[in-house]
């Protein structure tokens, strides 16, 4: 199965692991998905931040002061 990677340095989509690991994002199933990597990364970062915020506030009552 072919995997596609997004090169963070050049912005190019690569077929297979062409660039060093620190320059790549992926793998992605399609070339089109890899081309959307910056957008996908932002979406996932926002989702993870929201999850962490929810976990941080778990068990806290609204309106109660932290002690």
C-alpha positions as a Markdown table, in Angstrom:
| # | Residue | x | y | z |
|---|---|---|---|---|
| 1 | Unk | 0.0 | 0.0 | 0.0 |
| 2 | Unk | 1.4 | 3.4 | -1.0 |
| 3 | Unk | 1.5 | 6.1 | 1.8 |
| 4 | Unk | 1.8 | 9.8 | 1.2 |
| 5 | Unk | 3.7 | 12.2 | 3.4 |
| 6 | Unk | 3.7 | 16.0 | 3.6 |
| 7 | Unk | 7.1 | 17.6 | 3.7 |
| 8 | Unk | 6.9 | 20.3 | 6.3 |
| 9 | Unk | 10.0 | 22.1 | 5.0 |
| 10 | Unk | 9.1 | 22.3 | 1.3 |
| 11 | Unk | 5.3 | 21.9 | 1.4 |
| 12 | Unk | 5.5 | 19.1 | -1.2 |
| 13 | Unk | 3.6 | 15.8 | -1.1 |
| 14 | Unk | 5.9 | 12.8 | -1.2 |
| 15 | Unk | 5.1 | 9.2 | -2.1 |
| 16 | Unk | 6.8 | 7.1 | 0.5 |
| 17 | Unk | 9.3 | 8.1 | 3.2 |
| 18 | Unk | 11.5 | 10.3 | 1.1 |
| 19 | Unk | 12.5 | 13.1 | 3.5 |
| 20 | Unk | 13.9 | 12.8 | 7.0 |
| 21 | Unk | 11.3 | 12.0 | 9.7 |
| 22 | Unk | 11.6 | 15.5 | 11.3 |
| 23 | Unk | 10.5 | 17.1 | 8.0 |
| 24 | Unk | 7.5 | 14.8 | 7.4 |
| 25 | Unk | 3.9 | 14.7 | 8.5 |
| 26 | Unk | 1.9 | 11.6 | 7.8 |
| 27 | Unk | 1.3 | 9.0 | 6.6 |
| 28 | Unk | -1.8 | 9.8 | 4.7 |
| 29 | Unk | -3.9 | 7.4 | 2.5 |
| 30 | Unk | -4.2 | 9.7 | -0.5 |
| 31 | Unk | -2.1 | 12.4 | -2.2 |
| 32 | Unk | -5.1 | 14.8 | -1.7 |
| 33 | Unk | -5.2 | 14.2 | 2.0 |
| 34 | Unk | -1.5 | 14.7 | 2.3 |
| 35 | Unk | -1.8 | 18.0 | 0.5 |
| 36 | Unk | -4.3 | 19.1 | 3.2 |
| 37 | Unk | -1.8 | 18.2 | 6.0 |
| 38 | Unk | -1.4 | 21.8 | 7.4 |
| 39 | Unk | -5.2 | 22.1 | 7.7 |
| 40 | Unk | -5.6 | 18.6 | 9.2 |
| 41 | Unk | -2.8 | 19.3 | 11.7 |
| 42 | Unk | -4.5 | 22.5 | 12.8 |
| 43 | Unk | -7.9 | 20.7 | 13.2 |
| 44 | Unk | -6.3 | 17.9 | 15.3 |
| 45 | Unk | -4.4 | 20.4 | 17.4 |
| 46 | Unk | -7.6 | 22.3 | 18.2 |
| 47 | Unk | -9.4 | 19.0 | 19.0 |
| 48 | Unk | -6.6 | 17.9 | 21.3 |
| 49 | Unk | -6.5 | 21.3 | 23.1 |
| 50 | Unk | -10.2 | 21.1 | 23.7 |
| 51 | Unk | -9.9 | 17.5 | 25.0 |
| 52 | Unk | -7.1 | 18.6 | 27.4 |
| 53 | Unk | -9.1 | 21.6 | 28.6 |
| 54 | Unk | -12.1 | 19.3 | 29.3 |
| 55 | Unk | -9.8 | 16.9 | 31.2 |
| 56 | Unk | -8.3 | 19.7 | 33.2 |
| 57 | Unk | -11.7 | 20.9 | 34.3 |
| 58 | Unk | -13.0 | 17.4 | 35.1 |
| 59 | Unk | -14.5 | 17.2 | 38.5 |
| 60 | Unk | -14.5 | 20.9 | 39.1 |
| 61 | Unk | -17.8 | 22.4 | 39.9 |
| 62 | Unk | -18.8 | 25.5 | 38.0 |
| 63 | Unk | -18.8 | 28.6 | 40.2 |
| 64 | Unk | -16.6 | 27.0 | 42.9 |
| 65 | Unk | -13.3 | 28.4 | 43.8 |
| 66 | Unk | -10.1 | 26.2 | 43.6 |
| 67 | Unk | -8.6 | 25.6 | 46.9 |
